[in-house]
Amino acid sequence: MNGIAKICGAALLSLGAAVQPAGAEAPQPGADRRIVRLARIEVHPEHLQEYRKLAAEVGRTSFRKEEGVLTLFSVAEKDHPERIVILEIYRDEESYRRHVASAHFQKYKQGTLHMVKSLELVSCDPLVPEMLIKPFRP
């Protein structure tokens, strides 16, 4: 397991890789329809600043405009900032399909094709489905 996978695995364990409203009941076994995915991306270093700008834009827009987008949390390795991992959580399959079909996602996808050296999408199962990701308010 590489370093970023260990870091993200630990983060997923501590976060429970799940989002639900405060006070909501834990999902029943088999009832969880969320789509949980890690996107592992390596960006060509010469495009890193531009990539980060476009990724931030699509993330903010998706989170604000799409009710079914529950989490888009991105991290970059400190020693290798061109290695990026995005924790993506969608309410259900339809929410994911709407997201990838959206104009703002397509703008990001088409605009970054030449910037991305590699992309790996890893489907995940929440380890502790009832755990919450708390909103951060500075």
PyMOL commands that place a pseudoatom at each C-alpha (Angstrom):
pseudoatom trace, name=CA, resn=MET, resi=1, chain=A, elem=C, hetatm=0, pos=[0.000, 0.000, 0.000]
pseudoatom trace, name=CA, resn=ASN, resi=2, chain=A, elem=C, hetatm=0, pos=[1.539, 3.329, -0.996]
pseudoatom trace, name=CA, resn=GLY, resi=3, chain=A, elem=C, hetatm=0, pos=[1.764, 6.311, 1.354]
pseudoatom trace, name=CA, resn=ILE, resi=4, chain=A, elem=C, hetatm=0, pos=[-1.245, 8.181, 0.010]
pseudoatom trace, name=CA, resn=ALA, resi=5, chain=A, elem=C, hetatm=0, pos=[-3.404, 5.059, 0.222]
pseudoatom trace, name=CA, resn=LYS, resi=6, chain=A, elem=C, hetatm=0, pos=[-2.406, 4.621, 3.875]
pseudoatom trace, name=CA, resn=ILE, resi=7, chain=A, elem=C, hetatm=0, pos=[-3.172, 8.272, 4.631]
pseudoatom trace, name=CA, resn=CYS, resi=8, chain=A, elem=C, hetatm=0, pos=[-6.518, 8.167, 2.861]
pseudoatom trace, name=CA, resn=GLY, resi=9, chain=A, elem=C, hetatm=0, pos=[-7.409, 4.807, 4.384]
pseudoatom trace, name=CA, resn=ALA, resi=10, chain=A, elem=C, hetatm=0, pos=[-6.770, 6.223, 7.837]
pseudoatom trace, name=CA, resn=ALA, resi=11, chain=A, elem=C, hetatm=0, pos=[-8.792, 9.326, 6.986]
pseudoatom trace, name=CA, resn=LEU, resi=12, chain=A, elem=C, hetatm=0, pos=[-11.683, 7.211, 5.734]
pseudoatom trace, name=CA, resn=LEU, resi=13, chain=A, elem=C, hetatm=0, pos=[-11.591, 5.095, 8.870]
pseudoatom trace, name=CA, resn=SER, resi=14, chain=A, elem=C, hetatm=0, pos=[-11.611, 8.128, 11.140]
pseudoatom trace, name=CA, resn=LEU, resi=15, chain=A, elem=C, hetatm=0, pos=[-14.322, 9.865, 9.129]
pseudoatom trace, name=CA, resn=GLY, resi=16, chain=A, elem=C, hetatm=0, pos=[-16.358, 6.754, 8.532]
pseudoatom trace, name=CA, resn=ALA, resi=17, chain=A, elem=C, hetatm=0, pos=[-16.445, 7.701, 4.838]
pseudoatom trace, name=CA, resn=ALA, resi=18, chain=A, elem=C, hetatm=0, pos=[-20.041, 8.745, 5.255]
pseudoatom trace, name=CA, resn=VAL, resi=19, chain=A, elem=C, hetatm=0, pos=[-22.100, 11.867, 5.413]
pseudoatom trace, name=CA, resn=GLN, resi=20, chain=A, elem=C, hetatm=0, pos=[-25.566, 12.218, 6.824]
pseudoatom trace, name=CA, resn=PRO, resi=21, chain=A, elem=C, hetatm=0, pos=[-27.493, 15.010, 8.492]
pseudoatom trace, name=CA, resn=ALA, resi=22, chain=A, elem=C, hetatm=0, pos=[-26.938, 15.451, 12.218]
pseudoatom trace, name=CA, resn=GLY, resi=23, chain=A, elem=C, hetatm=0, pos=[-29.543, 13.497, 14.140]
pseudoatom trace, name=CA, resn=ALA, resi=24, chain=A, elem=C, hetatm=0, pos=[-30.314, 11.167, 11.239]
pseudoatom trace, name=CA, resn=GLU, resi=25, chain=A, elem=C, hetatm=0, pos=[-30.707, 7.498, 12.009]
pseudoatom trace, name=CA, resn=ALA, resi=26, chain=A, elem=C, hetatm=0, pos=[-28.013, 5.092, 10.905]
pseudoatom trace, name=CA, resn=PRO, resi=27, chain=A, elem=C, hetatm=0, pos=[-28.876, 3.403, 7.616]
pseudoatom trace, name=CA, resn=GLN, resi=28, chain=A, elem=C, hetatm=0, pos=[-30.237, -0.108, 7.845]
pseudoatom trace, name=CA, resn=PRO, resi=29, chain=A, elem=C, hetatm=0, pos=[-27.974, -2.904, 6.541]
pseudoatom trace, name=CA, resn=GLY, resi=30, chain=A, elem=C, hetatm=0, pos=[-28.261, -3.052, 2.763]
pseudoatom trace, name=CA, resn=ALA, resi=31, chain=A, elem=C, hetatm=0, pos=[-30.105, 0.289, 2.649]
pseudoatom trace, name=CA, resn=ASP, resi=32, chain=A, elem=C, hetatm=0, pos=[-27.042, 2.469, 2.059]
pseudoatom trace, name=CA, resn=ARG, resi=33, chain=A, elem=C, hetatm=0, pos=[-27.199, 3.610, -1.561]
pseudoatom trace, name=CA, resn=ARG, resi=34, chain=A, elem=C, hetatm=0, pos=[-24.408, 6.156, -1.346]
pseudoatom trace, name=CA, resn=ILE, resi=35, chain=A, elem=C, hetatm=0, pos=[-21.629, 6.043, -3.881]
pseudoatom trace, name=CA, resn=VAL, resi=36, chain=A, elem=C, hetatm=0, pos=[-18.253, 6.367, -2.126]
pseudoatom trace, name=CA, resn=ARG, resi=37, chain=A, elem=C, hetatm=0, pos=[-15.191, 6.686, -4.280]
pseudoatom trace, name=CA, resn=LEU, resi=38, chain=A, elem=C, hetatm=0, pos=[-11.564, 7.750, -4.144]
pseudoatom trace, name=CA, resn=ALA, resi=39, chain=A, elem=C, hetatm=0, pos=[-10.206, 9.496, -7.209]
pseudoatom trace, name=CA, resn=ARG, resi=40, chain=A, elem=C, hetatm=0, pos=[-6.411, 9.165, -7.284]
pseudoatom trace, name=CA, resn=ILE, resi=41, chain=A, elem=C, hetatm=0, pos=[-4.976, 11.698, -9.695]
pseudoatom trace, name=CA, resn=GLU, resi=42, chain=A, elem=C, hetatm=0, pos=[-1.443, 12.526, -10.706]
pseudoatom trace, name=CA, resn=VAL, resi=43, chain=A, elem=C, hetatm=0, pos=[-1.063, 15.882, -12.414]
pseudoatom trace, name=CA, resn=HIS, resi=44, chain=A, elem=C, hetatm=0, pos=[1.803, 16.914, -14.665]
pseudoatom trace, name=CA, resn=PRO, resi=45, chain=A, elem=C, hetatm=0, pos=[3.796, 19.287, -12.388]
pseudoatom trace, name=CA, resn=GLU, resi=46, chain=A, elem=C, hetatm=0, pos=[3.840, 22.106, -14.950]
pseudoatom trace, name=CA, resn=HIS, resi=47, chain=A, elem=C, hetatm=0, pos=[0.015, 22.203, -14.850]
pseudoatom trace, name=CA, resn=LEU, resi=48, chain=A, elem=C, hetatm=0, pos=[-0.453, 21.845, -11.093]
pseudoatom trace, name=CA, resn=GLN, resi=49, chain=A, elem=C, hetatm=0, pos=[-1.526, 25.418, -10.275]
pseudoatom trace, name=CA, resn=GLU, resi=50, chain=A, elem=C, hetatm=0, pos=[-4.007, 25.545, -13.146]
pseudoatom trace, name=CA, resn=TYR, resi=51, chain=A, elem=C, hetatm=0, pos=[-5.353, 22.092, -12.269]
pseudoatom trace, name=CA, resn=ARG, resi=52, chain=A, elem=C, hetatm=0, pos=[-5.860, 23.045, -8.614]
pseudoatom trace, name=CA, resn=LYS, resi=53, chain=A, elem=C, hetatm=0, pos=[-7.793, 26.148, -9.661]
pseudoatom trace, name=CA, resn=LEU, resi=54, chain=A, elem=C, hetatm=0, pos=[-10.156, 24.166, -11.909]
pseudoatom trace, name=CA, resn=ALA, resi=55, chain=A, elem=C, hetatm=0, pos=[-10.566, 21.385, -9.332]
pseudoatom trace, name=CA, resn=ALA, resi=56, chain=A, elem=C, hetatm=0, pos=[-11.457, 23.900, -6.618]
pseudoatom trace, name=CA, resn=GLU, resi=57, chain=A, elem=C, hetatm=0, pos=[-13.970, 25.580, -8.917]
pseudoatom trace, name=CA, resn=VAL, resi=58, chain=A, elem=C, hetatm=0, pos=[-15.765, 22.347, -9.842]
pseudoatom trace, name=CA, resn=GLY, resi=59, chain=A, elem=C, hetatm=0, pos=[-15.712, 21.145, -6.246]
pseudoatom trace, name=CA, resn=ARG, resi=60, chain=A, elem=C, hetatm=0, pos=[-17.244, 24.330, -4.869]
pseudoatom trace, name=CA, resn=THR, resi=61, chain=A, elem=C, hetatm=0, pos=[-19.836, 24.549, -7.640]
pseudoatom trace, name=CA, resn=SER, resi=62, chain=A, elem=C, hetatm=0, pos=[-20.822, 20.885, -7.336]
pseudoatom trace, name=CA, resn=PHE, resi=63, chain=A, elem=C, hetatm=0, pos=[-21.136, 21.054, -3.566]
pseudoatom trace, name=CA, resn=ARG, resi=64, chain=A, elem=C, hetatm=0, pos=[-23.196, 24.251, -3.718]
pseudoatom trace, name=CA, resn=LYS, resi=65, chain=A, elem=C, hetatm=0, pos=[-25.493, 23.380, -6.646]
pseudoatom trace, name=CA, resn=GLU, resi=66, chain=A, elem=C, hetatm=0, pos=[-25.929, 19.602, -6.480]
pseudoatom trace, name=CA, resn=GLU, resi=67, chain=A, elem=C, hetatm=0, pos=[-27.989, 18.282, -3.588]
pseudoatom trace, name=CA, resn=GLY, resi=68, chain=A, elem=C, hetatm=0, pos=[-26.802, 14.720, -4.238]
pseudoatom trace, name=CA, resn=VAL, resi=69, chain=A, elem=C, hetatm=0, pos=[-23.115, 15.629, -3.933]
pseudoatom trace, name=CA, resn=LEU, resi=70, chain=A, elem=C, hetatm=0, pos=[-22.471, 14.970, -0.243]
pseudoatom trace, name=CA, resn=THR, resi=71, chain=A, elem=C, hetatm=0, pos=[-18.676, 15.275, -0.148]
pseudoatom trace, name=CA, resn=LEU, resi=72, chain=A, elem=C, hetatm=0, pos=[-15.868, 16.272, -2.481]
pseudoatom trace, name=CA, resn=PHE, resi=73, chain=A, elem=C, hetatm=0, pos=[-12.838, 16.497, -0.210]
pseudoatom trace, name=CA, resn=SER, resi=74, chain=A, elem=C, hetatm=0, pos=[-9.490, 16.764, -1.942]
pseudoatom trace, name=CA, resn=VAL, resi=75, chain=A, elem=C, hetatm=0, pos=[-5.993, 16.406, -0.542]
pseudoatom trace, name=CA, resn=ALA, resi=76, chain=A, elem=C, hetatm=0, pos=[-2.497, 16.598, -2.022]
pseudoatom trace, name=CA, resn=GLU, resi=77, chain=A, elem=C, hetatm=0, pos=[0.563, 14.865, -0.655]
pseudoatom trace, name=CA, resn=LYS, resi=78, chain=A, elem=C, hetatm=0, pos=[2.878, 17.352, 1.075]
pseudoatom trace, name=CA, resn=ASP, resi=79, chain=A, elem=C, hetatm=0, pos=[6.031, 15.875, -0.458]
pseudoatom trace, name=CA, resn=HIS, resi=80, chain=A, elem=C, hetatm=0, pos=[4.408, 15.222, -3.848]
pseudoatom trace, name=CA, resn=PRO, resi=81, chain=A, elem=C, hetatm=0, pos=[1.724, 17.883, -4.435]
pseudoatom trace, name=CA, resn=GLU, resi=82, chain=A, elem=C, hetatm=0, pos=[1.096, 16.542, -7.928]
pseudoatom trace, name=CA, resn=ARG, resi=83, chain=A, elem=C, hetatm=0, pos=[-0.485, 13.456, -6.295]
pseudoatom trace, name=CA, resn=ILE, resi=84, chain=A, elem=C, hetatm=0, pos=[-4.062, 14.292, -5.415]
pseudoatom trace, name=CA, resn=VAL, resi=85, chain=A, elem=C, hetatm=0, pos=[-6.803, 12.185, -3.860]
pseudoatom trace, name=CA, resn=ILE, resi=86, chain=A, elem=C, hetatm=0, pos=[-10.450, 13.211, -3.811]
pseudoatom trace, name=CA, resn=LEU, resi=87, chain=A, elem=C, hetatm=0, pos=[-12.938, 11.544, -1.494]
pseudoatom trace, name=CA, resn=GLU, resi=88, chain=A, elem=C, hetatm=0, pos=[-16.249, 11.646, -3.364]
pseudoatom trace, name=CA, resn=ILE, resi=89, chain=A, elem=C, hetatm=0, pos=[-19.558, 10.745, -1.738]
pseudoatom trace, name=CA, resn=TYR, resi=90, chain=A, elem=C, hetatm=0, pos=[-22.835, 10.927, -3.636]
pseudoatom trace, name=CA, resn=ARG, resi=91, chain=A, elem=C, hetatm=0, pos=[-26.320, 10.263, -2.278]
pseudoatom trace, name=CA, resn=ASP, resi=92, chain=A, elem=C, hetatm=0, pos=[-26.973, 7.546, -4.887]
pseudoatom trace, name=CA, resn=GLU, resi=93, chain=A, elem=C, hetatm=0, pos=[-26.132, 6.408, -8.400]
pseudoatom trace, name=CA, resn=GLU, resi=94, chain=A, elem=C, hetatm=0, pos=[-28.467, 8.956, -10.001]
pseudoatom trace, name=CA, resn=SER, resi=95, chain=A, elem=C, hetatm=0, pos=[-26.747, 11.798, -8.115]
pseudoatom trace, name=CA, resn=TYR, resi=96, chain=A, elem=C, hetatm=0, pos=[-23.395, 10.587, -9.419]
pseudoatom trace, name=CA, resn=ARG, resi=97, chain=A, elem=C, hetatm=0, pos=[-24.717, 10.413, -12.997]
pseudoatom trace, name=CA, resn=ARG, resi=98, chain=A, elem=C, hetatm=0, pos=[-26.134, 13.939, -12.758]
pseudoatom trace, name=CA, resn=HIS, resi=99, chain=A, elem=C, hetatm=0, pos=[-22.798, 15.161, -11.412]
pseudoatom trace, name=CA, resn=VAL, resi=100, chain=A, elem=C, hetatm=0, pos=[-20.665, 13.759, -14.247]
pseudoatom trace, name=CA, resn=ALA, resi=101, chain=A, elem=C, hetatm=0, pos=[-23.180, 15.044, -16.819]
pseudoatom trace, name=CA, resn=SER, resi=102, chain=A, elem=C, hetatm=0, pos=[-23.261, 18.574, -15.353]
pseudoatom trace, name=CA, resn=ALA, resi=103, chain=A, elem=C, hetatm=0, pos=[-21.844, 21.473, -17.360]
pseudoatom trace, name=CA, resn=HIS, resi=104, chain=A, elem=C, hetatm=0, pos=[-19.447, 22.452, -14.557]
pseudoatom trace, name=CA, resn=PHE, resi=105, chain=A, elem=C, hetatm=0, pos=[-18.014, 18.915, -14.291]
pseudoatom trace, name=CA, resn=GLN, resi=106, chain=A, elem=C, hetatm=0, pos=[-17.664, 18.623, -18.069]
pseudoatom trace, name=CA, resn=LYS, resi=107, chain=A, elem=C, hetatm=0, pos=[-15.846, 21.985, -18.147]
pseudoatom trace, name=CA, resn=TYR, resi=108, chain=A, elem=C, hetatm=0, pos=[-13.421, 20.644, -15.515]
pseudoatom trace, name=CA, resn=LYS, resi=109, chain=A, elem=C, hetatm=0, pos=[-13.007, 17.252, -17.207]
pseudoatom trace, name=CA, resn=GLN, resi=110, chain=A, elem=C, hetatm=0, pos=[-12.376, 18.612, -20.689]
pseudoatom trace, name=CA, resn=GLY, resi=111, chain=A, elem=C, hetatm=0, pos=[-10.219, 21.452, -19.391]
pseudoatom trace, name=CA, resn=THR, resi=112, chain=A, elem=C, hetatm=0, pos=[-7.912, 19.171, -17.406]
pseudoatom trace, name=CA, resn=LEU, resi=113, chain=A, elem=C, hetatm=0, pos=[-7.492, 16.211, -19.784]
pseudoatom trace, name=CA, resn=HIS, resi=114, chain=A, elem=C, hetatm=0, pos=[-4.032, 17.365, -20.894]
pseudoatom trace, name=CA, resn=MET, resi=115, chain=A, elem=C, hetatm=0, pos=[-3.007, 18.094, -17.278]
pseudoatom trace, name=CA, resn=VAL, resi=116, chain=A, elem=C, hetatm=0, pos=[-3.675, 14.640, -15.838]
pseudoatom trace, name=CA, resn=LYS, resi=117, chain=A, elem=C, hetatm=0, pos=[-0.862, 12.100, -16.001]
pseudoatom trace, name=CA, resn=SER, resi=118, chain=A, elem=C, hetatm=0, pos=[-2.952, 9.321, -14.419]
pseudoatom trace, name=CA, resn=LEU, resi=119, chain=A, elem=C, hetatm=0, pos=[-6.392, 8.790, -12.928]
pseudoatom trace, name=CA, resn=GLU, resi=120, chain=A, elem=C, hetatm=0, pos=[-7.629, 5.869, -10.856]
pseudoatom trace, name=CA, resn=LEU, resi=121, chain=A, elem=C, hetatm=0, pos=[-11.201, 5.655, -9.529]
pseudoatom trace, name=CA, resn=VAL, resi=122, chain=A, elem=C, hetatm=0, pos=[-11.578, 3.320, -6.552]
pseudoatom trace, name=CA, resn=SER, resi=123, chain=A, elem=C, hetatm=0, pos=[-15.055, 2.347, -5.349]
pseudoatom trace, name=CA, resn=CYS, resi=124, chain=A, elem=C, hetatm=0, pos=[-15.236, 2.076, -1.556]
pseudoatom trace, name=CA, resn=ASP, resi=125, chain=A, elem=C, hetatm=0, pos=[-17.576, 0.781, 1.127]
pseudoatom trace, name=CA, resn=PRO, resi=126, chain=A, elem=C, hetatm=0, pos=[-18.006, 2.807, 4.327]
pseudoatom trace, name=CA, resn=LEU, resi=127, chain=A, elem=C, hetatm=0, pos=[-16.421, 1.020, 7.276]
pseudoatom trace, name=CA, resn=VAL, resi=128, chain=A, elem=C, hetatm=0, pos=[-18.646, 2.759, 9.824]
pseudoatom trace, name=CA, resn=PRO, resi=129, chain=A, elem=C, hetatm=0, pos=[-21.731, 3.907, 7.864]
pseudoatom trace, name=CA, resn=GLU, resi=130, chain=A, elem=C, hetatm=0, pos=[-23.324, 5.799, 10.755]
pseudoatom trace, name=CA, resn=MET, resi=131, chain=A, elem=C, hetatm=0, pos=[-20.305, 8.080, 11.263]
pseudoatom trace, name=CA, resn=LEU, resi=132, chain=A, elem=C, hetatm=0, pos=[-20.577, 11.718, 10.250]
pseudoatom trace, name=CA, resn=ILE, resi=133, chain=A, elem=C, hetatm=0, pos=[-18.257, 14.159, 8.561]
pseudoatom trace, name=CA, resn=LYS, resi=134, chain=A, elem=C, hetatm=0, pos=[-18.741, 17.316, 10.564]
pseudoatom trace, name=CA, resn=PRO, resi=135, chain=A, elem=C, hetatm=0, pos=[-18.811, 20.621, 8.711]
pseudoatom trace, name=CA, resn=PHE, resi=136, chain=A, elem=C, hetatm=0, pos=[-15.818, 22.805, 9.514]
pseudoatom trace, name=CA, resn=ARG, resi=137, chain=A, elem=C, hetatm=0, pos=[-16.647, 26.347, 10.559]
pseudoatom trace, name=CA, resn=PRO, resi=138, chain=A, elem=C, hetatm=0, pos=[-13.558, 28.485, 11.322]
for i in range(1, 138): cmd.bond("trace and resi %d" % i, "trace and resi %d" % (i + 1))
show_as sticks, trace
zoom trace
